Amino acid sequence: MRLLVVFCLFAQAVKAFPQSTDSAVLTNQAFFTQFPYQWPLMEQLSLKVKASPTPNSVVQERSIRVMWVISNAFQARKAFPAIELFKQRMKALKLDYQLMVIQHDEGTSYQEYIQRFKQGLAFQPDYLISSLTSSVNRKLIEQVLIKGQTKVIVFDAATPVISWLNSPPLMYVGLDDRAIARRFAQYIDSIYPLETKISAIMLPAGYVNQTRCDAFIDAMHSRGRKLSKIFYSDATELDAYQYVVKTFSKSDKTEFIFSCSSAIAAGVMKAVKDDGLKLSTNSWRYTPQEQKALDKGTLVVTLEKDVKEFSFVIAETIQSDLTGHDLPKLYIPSSALISAVSPLTR
């Protein structure tokens, strides 16, 4: 087992001020170039997050009100474990708080979701934690930012929204999915011959699909590779499983399927196991299940990230904000790509 890449995505100086492929957001490299004082603030917070918690010594006049928004099933897979870890850190920090979780359940209309969101705001939260996974979420967050009564922590995003720079969220917390997708493409390109048939299972159209799936395809195209099959899934393990079972056979020449999420990867790996297919995939998490798949060759590369760091930084941010400490506007948790074999260097 060897680390392929430990992501230091922002250490290189950027001469220009490039935006991401989505012109509405900044690359994090551009953000740190435009606001260089933000980098040491992030490093300071990182030390605090990774250290033992320092219990709160400030007298609270009332409980802190926190509203955590889960916008879809894809987010729920990550959000609930993150919330439990957040609770652990808040308890260790001895912060008195109330937590309200707003969830967009399967089958819930956007109108119902918006209504739930507004009901949550009636709770008068001090802090709103939400992702940018949908245009609806983005508009709702924008309204909160305009009013300025609730501080927003954007979860799972590392590309600041340009139109929000004058009234930004308290913090963006997330990995640079575009950079990670490009790293995946770089590695896949290094281990498979150019003639290898490669397919991809995408997420539904939206922010995460753009930053992961589209970025991977663009990176492969830039390396002279075209994907043989592209399937837009509903982001569930079952949909990915059914697609692979129906589409690929033992005689199929496809050797690799790019999975845009860990749920999709789980579906692909299950189909490979059940049907005895000779193809591999990638994943976006590292657990004992992924390790077994790496050992068997079903998985060729996966992303390792510190889930605790994602949750702890939110709790530490709230404490630091309460005590008046300077905070970065962007925090990128540590991560690495992991493979069972040593990569080819280029």
N, C-alpha and C positions, 0 to 999 in steps of 0.2 A: 504494500500500500504506500503510495507516494503522493505528496501534494504536487499537483500540476502547476497551479498558479495561486499565489496568495494575492488577492486583489488589493493593489494600491492604485486605485483608479484615478486619484486626483493629485498625485505627487508631481506630475509633469507640468511644467509651465505651458500655458497656452498663449500664443502671441496674439491670435485674433480673439473675437468674442463670438464664437460659433453657437448657433442654436441647434437643438436636436432636429431630427427629421420632422418632428411636430413643431412648427414654428411658434406655437403658443407657449412653449416651455424652454428653459435654458438647460444646456448640458451642465452637469455639476462642475466640470472643469471650467466652463465659462463663468459660472457663479463664483467660484473661488478666485478666479483671476480678476473679476470685477470687484469682489469684496475680499481681499486677501486677509483682512483681520479676522474673518470667519474661521479660517483653518485652525489657528491656535485655540480659539474658543471650543471648537469641536474636539480637539485633542485633550483639552482640560476636562471637558464633560466625559470623555471616554475613560479617563483615569478614575473619575468618580463612579461611573457606572460599573467598572470592573473591580472596584474596591469594596470592602465590607461597608454596609450601609451605616450612615451616621444619623442616628435618630433625631427627629425634629425637636428643636429647643424653643421654637417660636410659639407663643400662646395663640391658639386659634379662637377667634370669636365665634365661629360656627364651622360646621362641616363643609369641606370642599365638595362641590357638586360636579360630578364627571359624567358626561354622556358619551357612550361608545357606540358608534354606528357600524353595523355589519350589513353591507349593501347587497350581498348575494351569497349563494351556496359556496362558490369558489373562495370567497373571503372567510366564510364561516369555518372552513377547515383549519385556517391559520389563526383566526381571531380568538376562538374559545380557549385554546391552550395559552395564547398570549395574554388573555385576560386573567387567567388563573395565576400566571407568573407575575403579572402587574399587581394583583391583589397581595401576593406574597411580599413583594418589595414595598408596597405601601404600608403593610403591617410592620415590616422591619423598620421602616422610617418613622413609625408611630404617627402617621398622619391620619387625622379624623376626616373621613370622606364618605360620600354616598355615590353609588354607581348605578346609572340607568343604561341598559343595553337596548338599543333599537335595532331590530333585525328585519331585513327584507326576505321573508320566507318564500320558498318555492310556491308558485301559483298566486302570489300576491301581486296585484296590479301596482303600477307605479303611482297611481293616484292614492291608493291605500298606503303605500310606503311614504309618500310625501306627507300624508296626514299624520302618520306615526312620527315622522321627523318633527313636524310642527308641534305635536303633543309633547315630544321630548324637550323642545325649546321652552315650553311652558314651565318645565322643571327649573328653568333659569340656570342652566349649567355654567359653571365657571370655566370649564374646559370641555371642548368637543373633540373627540378622537374619531377620525374617519379617513377612508381611502378616497382615491379619485378614480374608481373603477368604472364609473359611468358618467355621462354628460349630465344626468339628473343630479347625481351626487355633487358634481362640480358646481352646478348652479345653486344648489342648496347651501353649500359651503360659502359660496360667493356672497350670498345674502347675509349670512352670519358675519362675514368679515366686514361688510359694508356697515352693518349696525354697530359693530365694535363692542358689543356687550359680553361676548363669550370668546375666549382665546381658543384658537384652533390648532390642533396637532394633526398634521396630515400623515397618515400611516401608509407604509408601502409605496413611497414615492421619493425619488431622489433628484427630480428635475423641477425646480421652482417654476411656478406659473408666472410668465412675464407680466401679465396684466395685474397681478397682485403685488408687485414689488413695492408699491407705495403704501399698501396696507396688508402686509404679508401675514401668513399664519405664524403662530408662535414658533413652530418648528415643522420641518419635513423630516420624517424618519423612514429610511428605506434603502434598498440596494439599487444600483444602477442596472436595471434589467437589460437595457440596450447593450451596455458594455459586456454584461455576462453572456448575452446571446451571441455577441461577436466572438467572445472567447470560446464558446461552444463551437461555433463555426470554424474557428481557427484550429481547434483540436480535431474535429471531425475531418477537416480537410487534410490534416497531417497524417491520419491513420488509414484513410480509405483512398484507393486509386481513383483517378478522375472519372473513370467509366462506371464506378459504383452507382447503383440505383438507390437513391435516397428519397424518402417521402417525409411528410410532416402532417401532424394532427394539430390543428389550430384551436384557439379559443374563440368564443363569439366576438364579433366585431366590437372594438372598444379600445380603451387606453392600454390595458394589459396586453391585448393581442398585438397592438402596434409596437409596444416596447420589447416584447419577447419574440413573438412569432415573425412579424414582418421584419424585425431587425435581423433575425437569423437568416431568413430568405434573402434579404438584401446583401448580407455578408457573404452568403454562399454564391450569389450571382457575381459579386465583385471578384470572387476567386475562380470564376469561369464555370461554375456548377449550376445546373438546373435541376430542380426537384421533379421527380417523375409523377408523384401524386400529392395533392394537397386537399385535406379534408377539414372543413369547419365543424367542430364538435359543439356540444352544449356544455362543455367543460367538465363533464362527469366521467368517472371511471367506467361506468357501464356503457356509455356511448362510444368511448374509445375502444373498449373491449369488443363490442358488437361490430364496429367498423373493421377492425383488424381481422376478426373471424370471417366476416363476409367477403373481404377484399383480397386477403393474402392467403396463399396456399404454400405447401411445402416446396412446390416447384417454382414459386415466384422468385424472381431474381433480386428483389429488394433486400438490401442488407441492413439498412438503418432507417428508423423512423424517428424524426425529431419530435419530442413531446414538449408542448408548451407549458405544462404544469406537472406537478407531482401526481395529481389525480389521473391525468391522462397517461402518464408513465405507468402507473399502477395497472390501468386497464390494458395497456400494450403488453406489459410483462405477464399478466395473467393469461392473455390470449396466446402468447408465445409458449407458455408452459402447457396450457390445455391442448393446443393443436400441434405441439412439437415443431413450431416454426423456427427457421434458422435466420433470425434477424435480431437486431439489438436496438436499444433506445438510450435516452438520457433521462435524468430526473433533476428535480429542483430541491431535493432534500437529502439528508444523509442519516439513515436509521439502520438498525440491524437488518431490516428487510433489503435496503439498498446494498448493504455490504454483501449479503448472500448473492444478490443479483450480479454484483460486480465480480464475485468469485466464479459464478457460473458463465459469465460472458453475456448474459441477457442485457446487462447495463454496461456501457462502456465508459461513461463519465457522469458525475453528478455534482450538485452544488452542496457544499457544507456551509451552514450559517449558524450563528449562535442565537437561538431563539430567545434565550434569557436576555441577551443584550437588547433586543428589540423592545421587550417589555420593561426591563429595568430602566432604560433611558427615558421612557415616558414618565415613570414614577419620579425619577431623579430630576427631570425637567420641571415637573410640578413643584417639587420641593424647592428647587433653585429659584423658580419664579416667585414663590411665596416669600423667600428670604432676600429677594432683590439682586440676585447674582446675574451677571451677564451670561447670556445663552447664545449658542449658534443658531442660525436659522435653518441649518441643514445638518443632519447627522447620518452618517453612513456606517452601519454596523460592519464588523469584520466578516469576511467570507473567503472561501477557497473552492477551487474545482478539485475533485478527487477522482482518480482512476486506479484501476488495478495494475496498470502497466505504466512504465516510464514513457513520456511523450517523445515524439520525434521533434528535434529542435529545428527552427527555420530562421 
